[in-house]
Amino acid sequence: MRLSDLQNKNLVNISTGKNIGNIIDVNIDHENGKIRTLIVESKNNTFNFFNKDFDIEIKWENIEKIGEDVILVKL
């Protein structure tokens, strides 16, 4: 799977059913090449284009399921 494939999927919090945001990057462990976290641009702030402090990191372990259209995350 490519990063672009992940970026095209909706990220949904399974606890609330709400859309979390868009995947804009990944944090990769340079020692083993595995994805450590997904960097998500939060939909909660309209000014986050200028301020990256509003980005959210979601640990790979928190991903419950990657579907065809949706990534389900337990937060």
Rosetta blueprint (number, residue, H / E / L):
1 M L
2 R L
3 L H
4 S H
5 D H
6 L H
7 Q H
8 N L
9 K L
10 N E
11 L E
12 V E
13 N E
14 I L
15 S L
16 T L
17 G L
18 K L
19 N E
20 I E
21 G E
22 N E
23 I E
24 I E
25 D E
26 V E
27 N E
28 I E
29 D L
30 H L
31 E L
32 N L
33 G L
34 K L
35 I E
36 R E
37 T E
38 L E
39 I E
40 V E
41 E E
42 S E
43 K L
44 N L
45 N L
46 T L
47 F L
48 N L
49 F L
50 F L
51 N L
52 K H
53 D H
54 F H
55 D E
56 I E
57 E E
58 I E
59 K E
60 W H
61 E H
62 N H
63 I E
64 E E
65 K E
66 I E
67 G L
68 E L
69 D L
70 V E
71 I E
72 L E
73 V E
74 K L
75 L L
